[in-house]
Amino acid sequence: MIKGLLIVGSSGGLVFQKVFTDRITASSEYLMDVDKIIALSSTIYTAIEILVELGVCTMEGRYRRVTFAHEHASITALRTATRLIFIVIHSPGMETRSVAQWVDRVYGVYVDTILYDPMYTVGGRIASNAFNDVF
């Protein structure tokens, strides 16, 4: 089950966040604090950039992937060729291939609706309802 999505732009800024705290069994107050979500996304952005340079990240289709597992939730970060990073919070037992397929759908919405919007600037914030169809 998908529990949340964070999107980090190529410059490291958080451009989208949506976390379903009701889907997380552990204490979710941490994920309700915007400052902590920004810190989490920044940390993962830095980690994946370093791990890609070291050659540690796995290729999952067209994405560079790294997964951090925990008993209550796992975090999978997928980096595109344009350095856009999708951070997916999901159930620990969810297969990474399923996560990558879901991100393909999200990325499709991003390209088809967000990037083609003449009012959107790359790296700008994305409306919170932009990906409602894929959740």
DRENLO-973188 format. One record per residue (C-alpha): x, y, z; residue in one letter. Coordinates in steps of 0.1 Angstrom, whole numbers. Each point is the difference from the previous one (the first is absolute). Example, Ala and Ser with C-alpha at 12.3 -4.5 7.8 and 13.67 -1.06 7.14 Angstrom:
// DRENLO-973188
<<123,-45,78>,"a">
<<14,34,-7>,"s">
// end
This chain:
// DRENLO-973188
<<0,0,0>,"m">
<<12,35,-9>,"i">
<<2,21,31>,"k">
<<15,32,-14>,"g">
<<19,17,-28>,"l">
<<26,28,1>,"l">
<<15,14,-32>,"i">
<<33,17,1>,"v">
<<11,22,-29>,"g">
<<34,-2,-16>,"s">
<<13,28,21>,"s">
<<-10,-17,33>,"g">
<<-31,19,8>,"g">
<<-32,-17,11>,"l">
<<-26,6,-27>,"v">
<<-28,-23,10>,"f">
<<-11,-18,32>,"q">
<<-29,-22,9>,"k">
<<1,-23,30>,"v">
<<-30,-21,11>,"f">
<<6,0,38>,"t">
<<-30,-23,4>,"d">
<<18,-27,-20>,"r">
<<31,0,23>,"i">
<<-4,-23,30>,"t">
<<28,16,21>,"a">
<<-2,35,15>,"s">
<<-5,23,-30>,"s">
<<5,34,17>,"e">
<<35,1,-15>,"y">
<<-14,-1,-35>,"l">
<<-25,28,7>,"m">
<<27,25,8>,"d">
<<10,18,-33>,"v">
<<35,8,12>,"d">
<<6,-36,7>,"k">
<<-13,-11,-34>,"i">
<<23,25,-16>,"i">
<<29,-13,21>,"a">
<<-9,-36,-10>,"l">
<<-2,8,-37>,"s">
<<33,20,1>,"s">
<<18,-29,18>,"t">
<<-13,-25,-25>,"i">
<<9,23,-29>,"y">
<<36,3,13>,"t">
<<2,-38,7>,"a">
<<-11,-10,-35>,"i">
<<23,25,-17>,"e">
<<30,-14,20>,"i">
<<-11,-36,-6>,"l">
<<-5,5,-37>,"v">
<<36,15,-3>,"e">
<<13,-30,20>,"l">
<<-18,-24,-24>,"g">
<<-20,-16,29>,"v">
<<-35,8,-13>,"c">
<<-18,-28,-18>,"t">
<<-16,6,-34>,"m">
<<-38,-6,1>,"e">
<<-12,4,-36>,"g">
<<11,36,-9>,"r">
<<5,11,35>,"y">
<<29,0,25>,"r">
<<-15,-16,31>,"r">
<<8,-2,37>,"v">
<<-23,-14,27>,"t">
<<1,5,37>,"f">
<<-20,-26,19>,"a">
<<-17,2,35>,"h">
<<-25,-22,17>,"e">
<<-28,26,-3>,"h">
<<7,15,-34>,"a">
<<27,-1,-27>,"s">
<<13,29,-21>,"i">
<<10,-5,-36>,"t">
<<17,29,-18>,"a">
<<0,-1,-38>,"l">
<<21,25,-20>,"r">
<<-8,8,-36>,"t">
<<26,8,-27>,"a">
<<-10,37,5>,"t">
<<9,-4,37>,"r">
<<-36,3,12>,"l">
<<-3,-22,31>,"i">
<<-33,-18,10>,"f">
<<1,-10,36>,"i">
<<-28,-26,7>,"v">
<<-10,-10,35>,"i">
<<-16,-34,-2>,"h">
<<-7,-32,18>,"s">
<<31,-20,9>,"p">
<<-10,-31,-20>,"g">
<<-7,19,-33>,"m">
<<22,-11,-29>,"e">
<<23,26,-14>,"t">
<<-12,-8,-35>,"r">
<<-36,9,11>,"s">
<<13,32,14>,"v">
<<18,8,-32>,"a">
<<-31,-7,-21>,"q">
<<-20,23,22>,"w">
<<26,27,-4>,"v">
<<-2,-5,-38>,"d">
<<-37,10,3>,"r">
<<9,30,22>,"v">
<<28,10,-23>,"y">
<<-25,-2,-29>,"g">
<<-24,24,17>,"v">
<<30,23,8>,"y">
<<11,1,-36>,"v">
<<-35,1,-16>,"d">
<<-17,25,23>,"t">
<<26,19,21>,"i">
<<27,6,-25>,"l">
<<-24,10,-28>,"y">
<<-17,25,23>,"d">
<<11,34,-13>,"p">
<<-2,15,35>,"m">
<<24,-26,15>,"y">
<<37,7,4>,"t">
<<24,-29,4>,"v">
<<9,-3,36>,"g">
<<-31,18,12>,"g">
<<-25,-15,24>,"r">
<<-26,-24,-13>,"i">
<<-36,3,11>,"a">
<<-10,-25,27>,"s">
<<-28,-15,-22>,"n">
<<21,-5,-31>,"a">
<<4,-38,5>,"f">
<<-34,-8,15>,"n">
<<-7,-24,-28>,"d">
<<30,-23,8>,"v">
<<-5,-3,37>,"f">
// end
